[in-house]
Amino acid sequence: MVVGGSLSGLCAGLALARAGWAVTIVERAAGEPPGGAGLGLDRRLLGRVTGVDAARIPVVSGNRDSAAWGLVRQFLLEAALRTPGIEFIESTTVTGVREPGEAGRVSADSTGGVFTADVAVGADGVYSVMRRFVAPDHPAADYAGYMLWRGLVPEAEVPGGLDGRGRNLEVHGARGAQLVVYGVPGADGRADPGHRRVSFAWYDTSRTELLRQTGCLEGDAVVATLANDQLPAELIGELGRLARRYWPSPWDRCIGWAVTHGEVFGTPVAEYLPSRLVRDRVVLVGDAAHVASPMTGAGFQNALLDVAALADGLRGASGTDVPAALGRYEQERLPPVRELVSSGMAWGRSYLATA
Ligand SMILES: Cc1cc2nc3c(=O)[nH]c(=O)nc-3n(C[C@H](O)[C@H](O)[C@H](O)COP(=O)(O)OP(=O)(O)OC[C@H]3O[C@@H](n4cnc5c(N)ncnc54)[C@H](O)[C@@H]3O)c2cc1C
């Protein structure tokens, strides 16, 4: 059983099916889950881990390969749906793992009934339910002290165009703010100039109170993102003014367009430094397992490395081999993912100190 059918869960399903397992992926959302703008993508690694022909996923190639989250997710979903041995169940929320009962099996409750399996993979993201079972003493990701304004802007909509930019990832700094911006393919997959979209992440240290008022934070825990329709009108006006003041051309116009066209949403940055990845027959991968600042640009890359290690360990294994295989997985993956999250935390501390 794999809980969560986003990037990590679909990759886990594909890799485990290749390793000889019958897999059921349980996803809460119906259709495409919300969220997702752009991300760096190592197509070779993705292909090697999952067996998909990842070269067919469109990217904008510059100083790195940048992909559109929605196109990657759609590609992986289609691959999973045509793979024998994978069952994909959507509109079903897993509510919790049962304390170990029947020997050699794990059971989880959901809105669609009880699922029982040899092994349960938690790929349910930052707000993971599966993590509550694995790490009951530290179940939630903590607020890092800053947030992102994010969005995707069709290149053709940017007033005055991109002045030949958009191929490379760029980082810009302003007082208390940072901007990471790069081109990704258009919704139709076209990656040529004029048809791309701009993915931006504007780091902002000054909105903690707003995040509390809008229910995105509960104590130190991040519990939700901030949808565009939750943004007060004065704030939209302020973001437009700040975009003009902070960001160089063409990004000032690009973000200004996003702000005035309802294409900006807020993401409180969460961090989760794990001390374990496995309990009994439950194993965590991706953002359920570790949440690093997006500034590391390596969350999904590490999800793929998680999945590769897990599938290698479970290849050819029987139900009785699962606990030993999961133990080896934890030994292999815990040190590097702790290092990744710690490096993002160190960046965040120095960013907050200079803001
Ligand atoms: C701005 C930004 C930029 C980034 N850039 C990069 C980058 O350049 N390179 C990189 O490698 N990484 C990047 N990352 C990180 C990367 O996006 C994430 O690590 C990756 O997408 C995590 O995927 P996931 O499948 O683990 O989690 P999620 O995408 O959160 O998916 C979890 C899934 O589980 C489902 N779910 C949740 N709860 C339940 C439940 N109880 N029952 C059933 N289903 C459930 C959800 O609906 C969802 O579909 C970036 C992140 C951000 C925020």
The ligand as an SDF file (V2000), in Angstrom:
LIG
                    3D

 53 58  0  0  0  0  0  0  0  0999 V2000
    8.7010   26.2690   -4.2210 C   0  0  0  0  0  0  0  0  0  0  0  0
    9.2080   24.8660   -4.2220 C   0  0  0  0  0  0  0  0  0  0  0  0
   10.1750   24.5470   -5.1490 C   0  0  0  0  0  0  0  0  0  0  0  0
   10.7140   23.2590   -5.1670 C   0  0  0  0  0  0  0  0  0  0  0  0
   11.6870   22.9920   -6.0720 N   0  0  0  0  0  0  0  0  0  0  0  0
   12.2380   21.7710   -6.0760 C   0  0  0  0  0  0  0  0  0  0  0  0
   13.2930   21.4670   -6.9970 C   0  0  0  0  0  0  0  0  0  0  0  0
   13.6830   22.2940   -7.7990 O   0  0  0  0  0  0  0  0  0  0  0  0
   13.8300   20.2310   -6.9660 N   0  0  0  0  0  0  0  0  0  0  0  0
   13.3920   19.2750   -6.0880 C   0  0  0  0  0  0  0  0  0  0  0  0
   13.9390   18.1610   -6.0990 O   0  0  0  0  0  0  0  0  0  0  0  0
   12.3830   19.5340   -5.1980 N   0  0  0  0  0  0  0  0  0  0  0  0
   11.7900   20.7500   -5.1710 C   0  0  0  0  0  0  0  0  0  0  0  0
   10.8110   21.0210   -4.2950 N   0  0  0  0  0  0  0  0  0  0  0  0
   10.3230   19.9640   -3.3920 C   0  0  0  0  0  0  0  0  0  0  0  0
    9.3670   19.0340   -4.1100 C   0  0  0  0  0  0  0  0  0  0  0  0
    8.3440   19.7870   -4.7600 O   0  0  0  0  0  0  0  0  0  0  0  0
    8.7410   18.1040   -3.0860 C   0  0  0  0  0  0  0  0  0  0  0  0
    9.7470   17.5000   -2.3300 O   0  0  0  0  0  0  0  0  0  0  0  0
    7.9590   17.0180   -3.7740 C   0  0  0  0  0  0  0  0  0  0  0  0
    7.0300   17.5510   -4.6960 O   0  0  0  0  0  0  0  0  0  0  0  0
    7.2170   16.2260   -2.6880 C   0  0  0  0  0  0  0  0  0  0  0  0
    6.3170   15.3630   -3.2200 O   0  0  0  0  0  0  0  0  0  0  0  0
    5.5340   14.3340   -2.3090 P   0  0  0  0  0  0  0  0  0  0  0  0
    4.8390   13.4430   -3.2850 O   0  0  0  0  0  0  0  0  0  0  0  0
    6.4460   13.7150   -1.2880 O   0  0  0  0  0  0  0  0  0  0  0  0
    4.4870   15.1790   -1.4560 O   0  0  0  0  0  0  0  0  0  0  0  0
    3.1620   15.9480   -1.9450 P   0  0  0  0  0  0  0  0  0  0  0  0
    3.3460   16.5550   -3.2710 O   0  0  0  0  0  0  0  0  0  0  0  0
    2.7510   16.8300   -0.8140 O   0  0  0  0  0  0  0  0  0  0  0  0
    2.0720   14.7930   -2.1250 O   0  0  0  0  0  0  0  0  0  0  0  0
    1.3800   14.1780   -1.0980 C   0  0  0  0  0  0  0  0  0  0  0  0
    0.1630   13.5010   -1.6900 C   0  0  0  0  0  0  0  0  0  0  0  0
   -0.4860   12.7510   -0.6710 O   0  0  0  0  0  0  0  0  0  0  0  0
   -1.8650   13.0060   -0.7030 C   0  0  0  0  0  0  0  0  0  0  0  0
   -2.3390   12.8060    0.6700 N   0  0  0  0  0  0  0  0  0  0  0  0
   -2.0350   13.5810    1.7480 C   0  0  0  0  0  0  0  0  0  0  0  0
   -2.6080   13.0860    2.8440 N   0  0  0  0  0  0  0  0  0  0  0  0
   -3.2740   11.9790    2.4590 C   0  0  0  0  0  0  0  0  0  0  0  0
   -4.0680   11.0280    3.1620 C   0  0  0  0  0  0  0  0  0  0  0  0
   -4.2730   11.1480    4.4850 N   0  0  0  0  0  0  0  0  0  0  0  0
   -4.6370   10.0010    2.4640 N   0  0  0  0  0  0  0  0  0  0  0  0
   -4.4140    9.8790    1.1190 C   0  0  0  0  0  0  0  0  0  0  0  0
   -3.6750   10.7590    0.4180 N   0  0  0  0  0  0  0  0  0  0  0  0
   -3.1160   11.7880    1.0740 C   0  0  0  0  0  0  0  0  0  0  0  0
   -1.9860   14.4440   -1.1850 C   0  0  0  0  0  0  0  0  0  0  0  0
   -3.2650   14.7220   -1.7420 O   0  0  0  0  0  0  0  0  0  0  0  0
   -0.8690   14.4880   -2.2250 C   0  0  0  0  0  0  0  0  0  0  0  0
   -1.3200   14.0630   -3.4960 O   0  0  0  0  0  0  0  0  0  0  0  0
   10.2420   22.2790   -4.2360 C   0  0  0  0  0  0  0  0  0  0  0  0
    9.2570   22.6040   -3.3060 C   0  0  0  0  0  0  0  0  0  0  0  0
    8.7350   23.8940   -3.2900 C   0  0  0  0  0  0  0  0  0  0  0  0
    7.6730   24.2290   -2.2620 C   0  0  0  0  0  0  0  0  0  0  0  0
  1  2  1  0
  2  3  1  0
  2 52  2  0
  3  4  2  0
  4  5  1  0
  4 50  1  0
  5  6  2  0
  6  7  1  0
  6 13  1  0
  7  8  2  0
  7  9  1  0
  9 10  1  0
 10 11  2  0
 10 12  1  0
 12 13  2  0
 13 14  1  0
 14 15  1  0
 14 50  1  0
 15 16  1  0
 16 17  1  0
 16 18  1  0
 18 19  1  0
 18 20  1  0
 20 21  1  0
 20 22  1  0
 22 23  1  0
 23 24  1  0
 24 25  2  0
 24 26  1  0
 24 27  1  0
 27 28  1  0
 28 29  2  0
 28 30  1  0
 28 31  1  0
 31 32  1  0
 32 33  1  0
 33 34  1  0
 33 48  1  0
 34 35  1  0
 35 36  1  0
 35 46  1  0
 36 37  1  0
 36 45  1  0
 37 38  2  0
 38 39  1  0
 39 40  1  0
 39 45  2  0
 40 41  1  0
 40 42  2  0
 42 43  1  0
 43 44  2  0
 44 45  1  0
 46 47  1  0
 46 48  1  0
 48 49  1  0
 50 51  2  0
 51 52  1  0
 52 53  1  0
M  END
$$$$
